[in-house]
Amino acid sequence: MLKILSKFILFTLMGWSLKGQVPGSIKKAVIIIAPHTSWHDFHVGILMRSVIGLKINFIGKKALFGPLTGWYFRWLGGAPVDRSSKQNVVKEITALFKENEEFRLALSPEGTRKKVSEWRTGFYYIAHEAQVPIISISLDFPSKTIRINKPFYTTGDIKKDLPKIKLFYKGVVGKIPEYT
Protein backbone atom coordinates (compact mmCIF):
# COMPACT_ATOMS: atom_id res chain seq x y z
CA MET A 1 0.00 0.00 0.00
CA LEU A 2 2.82 2.41 0.91
CA LYS A 3 4.55 1.69 -2.40
CA ILE A 4 1.37 2.51 -4.36
CA LEU A 5 0.85 5.72 -2.39
CA SER A 6 4.51 6.72 -2.88
CA LYS A 7 4.26 6.12 -6.64
CA PHE A 8 1.13 8.24 -6.81
CA ILE A 9 2.73 11.11 -4.87
CA LEU A 10 6.13 11.00 -6.62
CA PHE A 11 5.01 10.37 -10.20
CA THR A 12 1.47 11.71 -10.44
CA LEU A 13 1.31 14.57 -7.97
CA MET A 14 4.94 15.70 -8.07
CA GLY A 15 5.61 14.80 -11.73
CA TRP A 16 8.93 12.96 -11.28
CA SER A 17 10.20 10.11 -13.44
CA LEU A 18 12.65 7.35 -12.56
CA LYS A 19 15.33 5.95 -14.86
CA GLY A 20 17.38 2.95 -13.82
CA GLN A 21 17.22 0.72 -10.79
CA VAL A 22 19.21 -0.42 -7.80
CA PRO A 23 19.78 -4.15 -8.34
CA GLY A 24 17.92 -5.99 -5.59
CA SER A 25 20.68 -8.58 -5.55
CA ILE A 26 23.06 -5.98 -4.11
CA LYS A 27 22.46 -6.18 -0.39
CA LYS A 28 25.22 -3.75 0.61
CA ALA A 29 26.17 -0.50 -1.09
CA VAL A 30 27.02 3.13 -0.57
CA ILE A 31 24.44 5.17 -2.45
CA ILE A 32 25.43 8.74 -3.24
CA ILE A 33 22.65 11.15 -4.09
CA ALA A 34 23.47 14.52 -5.65
CA PRO A 35 23.17 17.35 -6.05
CA HIS A 36 21.97 18.05 -2.52
CA THR A 37 20.78 21.67 -2.54
CA SER A 38 17.54 21.65 -0.54
CA TRP A 39 15.70 19.89 2.25
CA HIS A 40 13.23 18.81 -0.47
CA ASP A 41 15.85 16.29 -1.66
CA PHE A 42 15.19 14.24 1.47
CA HIS A 43 11.48 13.83 0.75
CA VAL A 44 12.07 12.96 -2.91
CA GLY A 45 14.63 10.39 -1.76
CA ILE A 46 12.30 8.85 0.82
CA LEU A 47 9.52 8.53 -1.77
CA MET A 48 11.97 7.06 -4.32
CA ARG A 49 13.17 4.53 -1.75
CA SER A 50 9.58 3.42 -1.18
CA VAL A 51 8.91 3.19 -4.92
CA ILE A 52 11.94 0.98 -5.63
CA GLY A 53 11.07 -1.16 -2.61
CA LEU A 54 14.53 -1.50 -1.09
CA LYS A 55 15.69 -0.81 2.43
CA ILE A 56 18.07 2.15 2.27
CA ASN A 57 19.51 3.70 5.41
CA PHE A 58 21.04 7.10 6.00
CA ILE A 59 23.13 8.86 8.60
CA GLY A 60 22.69 12.31 10.07
CA LYS A 61 24.27 14.57 12.61
CA LYS A 62 23.38 13.66 16.18
CA ALA A 63 21.39 16.89 16.64
CA LEU A 64 18.69 15.52 14.29
CA PHE A 65 18.13 12.56 16.59
CA GLY A 66 17.03 14.49 19.68
CA PRO A 67 13.99 13.66 21.81
CA LEU A 68 11.45 15.39 19.52
CA THR A 69 12.57 14.15 16.10
CA GLY A 70 14.87 11.21 16.80
CA TRP A 71 12.08 8.61 16.69
CA TYR A 72 11.01 9.84 13.24
CA PHE A 73 14.47 9.72 11.69
CA ARG A 74 15.18 6.29 13.21
CA TRP A 75 11.81 5.02 11.91
CA LEU A 76 12.87 6.20 8.43
CA GLY A 77 16.11 4.21 8.69
CA GLY A 78 18.43 6.89 10.01
CA ALA A 79 21.32 6.54 12.41
CA PRO A 80 23.04 9.34 14.33
CA VAL A 81 26.77 9.86 13.77
CA ASP A 82 29.28 11.98 15.64
CA ARG A 83 31.08 13.77 12.80
CA SER A 84 33.77 15.38 14.96
CA SER A 85 36.42 12.81 13.97
CA LYS A 86 36.36 11.97 10.27
CA GLN A 87 38.49 8.83 10.57
CA ASN A 88 36.29 7.42 13.33
CA VAL A 89 33.16 8.03 11.22
CA VAL A 90 34.55 5.93 8.35
CA LYS A 91 35.39 3.10 10.74
CA GLU A 92 32.06 3.43 12.56
CA ILE A 93 30.09 3.21 9.31
CA THR A 94 32.25 0.42 7.90
CA ALA A 95 31.39 -1.57 11.03
CA LEU A 96 27.67 -1.14 10.21
CA PHE A 97 28.26 -2.91 6.89
CA LYS A 98 29.98 -5.80 8.68
CA GLU A 99 27.29 -6.06 11.37
CA ASN A 100 24.33 -6.16 8.98
CA GLU A 101 23.43 -8.73 6.36
CA GLU A 102 21.68 -6.03 4.35
CA PHE A 103 22.83 -2.41 4.52
CA ARG A 104 22.53 0.22 1.81
CA LEU A 105 23.70 3.63 2.99
CA ALA A 106 22.56 6.82 1.25
CA LEU A 107 24.87 9.84 1.54
CA SER A 108 25.27 13.25 -0.01
CA PRO A 109 28.83 13.53 -1.35
CA GLU A 110 28.70 17.31 -0.89
CA GLY A 111 28.09 16.91 2.85
CA THR A 112 25.88 20.01 2.88
CA ARG A 113 23.09 21.70 0.94
CA LYS A 114 25.26 24.68 0.04
CA LYS A 115 27.48 24.94 -3.04
CA VAL A 116 30.85 23.24 -2.55
CA SER A 117 33.97 23.30 -4.69
CA GLU A 118 34.90 19.72 -3.79
CA TRP A 119 32.96 16.71 -2.62
CA ARG A 120 33.75 15.10 0.70
CA THR A 121 35.42 11.77 0.10
CA GLY A 122 34.20 9.76 3.08
CA PHE A 123 31.67 7.91 0.92
CA TYR A 124 34.52 6.61 -1.24
CA TYR A 125 36.62 5.40 1.68
CA ILE A 126 33.60 3.80 3.35
CA ALA A 127 32.74 1.87 0.16
CA HIS A 128 36.35 0.84 -0.39
CA GLU A 129 36.97 -0.27 3.19
CA ALA A 130 33.63 -2.12 3.40
CA GLN A 131 34.25 -3.62 -0.07
CA VAL A 132 30.83 -2.58 -1.36
CA PRO A 133 29.87 -0.80 -4.59
CA ILE A 134 28.94 2.85 -4.95
CA ILE A 135 25.59 3.45 -6.63
CA SER A 136 25.11 6.99 -7.94
CA ILE A 137 21.65 8.59 -7.96
CA SER A 138 20.96 12.04 -9.38
CA LEU A 139 18.03 14.34 -8.67
CA ASP A 140 17.57 16.67 -11.64
CA PHE A 141 14.91 19.17 -10.59
CA PRO A 142 14.35 21.02 -13.91
CA SER A 143 13.45 17.76 -15.69
CA LYS A 144 12.14 16.11 -12.49
CA THR A 145 14.17 13.03 -13.30
CA ILE A 146 15.74 10.62 -10.83
CA ARG A 147 18.53 8.65 -12.50
CA ILE A 148 20.16 5.56 -11.01
CA ASN A 149 23.57 4.50 -12.32
CA LYS A 150 24.99 0.99 -12.37
CA PRO A 151 27.13 -0.07 -9.39
CA PHE A 152 30.72 1.20 -9.36
CA TYR A 153 33.43 -0.75 -7.56
CA THR A 154 36.33 1.26 -6.19
CA THR A 155 39.91 0.48 -7.18
CA GLY A 156 41.54 2.24 -4.24
CA ASP A 157 42.84 4.99 -6.56
CA ILE A 158 40.50 7.87 -5.67
CA LYS A 159 42.19 10.25 -8.12
CA LYS A 160 41.27 7.89 -10.95
CA ASP A 161 37.87 6.76 -9.65
CA LEU A 162 36.34 10.08 -8.52
CA PRO A 163 36.21 11.70 -12.00
CA LYS A 164 34.43 8.58 -13.31
CA ILE A 165 31.87 8.80 -10.51
CA LYS A 166 31.34 12.56 -10.96
CA LEU A 167 30.79 12.19 -14.72
CA PHE A 168 27.35 10.70 -14.01
CA TYR A 169 26.26 14.03 -12.46
CA LYS A 170 27.38 16.27 -15.33
CA GLY A 171 24.57 18.67 -16.27
CA VAL A 172 22.33 17.70 -13.33
CA VAL A 173 20.73 20.68 -11.61
CA GLY A 174 19.46 20.69 -8.03
CA LYS A 175 16.38 22.35 -6.54
CA ILE A 176 18.42 25.51 -5.88
CA PRO A 177 20.46 25.84 -9.11
CA GLU A 178 23.02 28.28 -7.70
CA TYR A 179 24.07 25.61 -5.16
CA THR A 180 24.63 22.98 -7.87
VEXBA-500767 format. One record per residue (C-alpha): x negated, y negated, z; residue in three letters. Coordinates in steps of 0.001 Angstrom, whole numbers, plus 500000, padded with zeros to 6 digits. Each point is the difference from the previous one (the first is absolute). Example, Ala and Ser with C-alpha at 12.3 -4.5 7.8 and 13.67 -1.06 7.14 Angstrom:
BEGIN
487700504500507800ALA
498630496560499340SER
end
This chain:
BEGIN
500000500000500000MET
497178497595500913LEU
498272500716496683LYS
503178499180498046ILE
500524496788501967LEU
496337498999499516SER
500248500601496237LYS
503130497877499832PHE
498400497136501937ILE
496605500107498246LEU
501119500635496428PHE
503542498652499751THR
500158497139502479LEU
496365498876499896MET
499336500898496341GLY
496680501836500452TRP
498729502851497835SER
497552502759500882LEU
497319501409497696LYS
497943502999501040GLY
500165502224503036GLN
498009501148502982VAL
499430503721499463PRO
501864501840502750GLY
497238502597500040SER
497618497393501440ILE
500606500208503722LYS
497238497570501004LYS
499047496742498297ALA
499147496369500520VAL
502582497966498117ILE
499006496432499217ILE
502785497587499148ILE
499180496635498439ALA
500298497168499600PRO
501199499298503525HIS
501192496383499983THR
503237500014502003SER
501845501764502791TRP
502468501081497279HIS
497382502516498811ASP
500656502055503129PHE
503708500405499276HIS
499419500872496338VAL
497437502568501158GLY
502332501540502579ILE
502775500320497401LEU
497555501468497452MET
498800502530502576ARG
503583501117500571SER
500674500225496255VAL
496971502213499293ILE
500866502137503017GLY
496539500339501519LEU
498847499312503518LYS
497619497044499841ILE
498560498442503145ASN
498464496600500589PHE
497917498247502603ILE
500432496551501464GLY
498427497737502545LYS
500883500912503570LYS
501996496771500456ALA
502697501367497650LEU
500562502954502305PHE
501100498077503087GLY
503038500824502128PRO
502537498276497710LEU
498883501243496580THR
497698502939500701GLY
502790502597499890TRP
501077498764496555TYR
496534500126498449PHE
499291503433501520ARG
503368501262498694TRP
498948498822496524LEU
496757501992500260GLY
497683497321501323GLY
497110500348502390ALA
498271497202501924PRO
496272499483499438VAL
497494497879501872ASP
498201498206497161ARG
497308498388502163SER
497346502569499008SER
500066500842496300LYS
497869503144500300GLN
502195501406502755ASN
503131499391497894VAL
498611502105497126VAL
499163502831502399LYS
503326499661501817GLU
501968500219496751ILE
497844502797498585THR
500863501983503135ALA
503717499579499179LEU
499415501770496682PHE
498271502881501785LYS
502692500263502690GLU
502967500100497609ASN
500894502572497380GLU
501756497297497989GLU
498843496383500168PHE
500303497371497296ARG
498828496592501177LEU
501137496812498262ALA
497699496979500287LEU
499597496587498457SER
496440499719498659PRO
500132496223500457GLU
500603500398503738GLY
502214496895500036THR
502795498311498060ARG
497825497020499099LYS
497777499745496922LYS
496636501702500483VAL
496881499936497860SER
499062503576500898GLU
501947503015501178TRP
499206501604503311ARG
498333503340499404THR
501213502007502985GLY
502535501853497841PHE
497152501296497830TYR
497900501213502927TYR
503023501595501664ILE
500855501932496817ALA
496391501024499450HIS
499378501117503577GLU
503343501845500206ALA
499375501504496534GLN
503421498956498710VAL
500962498221496769PRO
500930496353499637ILE
503353499398498320ILE
500482496458498695SER
503457498404499976ILE
500686496552498587SER
502933497701500701LEU
500461497667497038ASP
502662497497501050PHE
500555498149496676PRO
500897503267498218SER
501318501650503203LYS
497965503080499195THR
498429502409502466ILE
497215501970498326ARG
498362503083501495ILE
496596501060498690ASN
498576503515499945LYS
497864501060502979PRO
496405498732500034PHE
497295501952501800TYR
497095497982501368THR
496420500784499017THR
498370498235502933GLY
498708497258497680ASP
502335497120500896ILE
498312497616497547LYS
500922502356497167LYS
503396501133501301ASP
501528496682501130LEU
500137498377496519PRO
501779503119498696LYS
502562499778502799ILE
500523496242499549LYS
500555500370496236LEU
503437501493500709PHE
501086496670501550TYR
498879497763497132LYS
502812497599499060GLY
502241500970502938VAL
501603497016501727VAL
501269499994503574GLY
503082498333501495LYS
497959496847500656ILE
497961499667496768PRO
497436497562501413GLU
498954502669502542TYR
499433502626497289THR
end
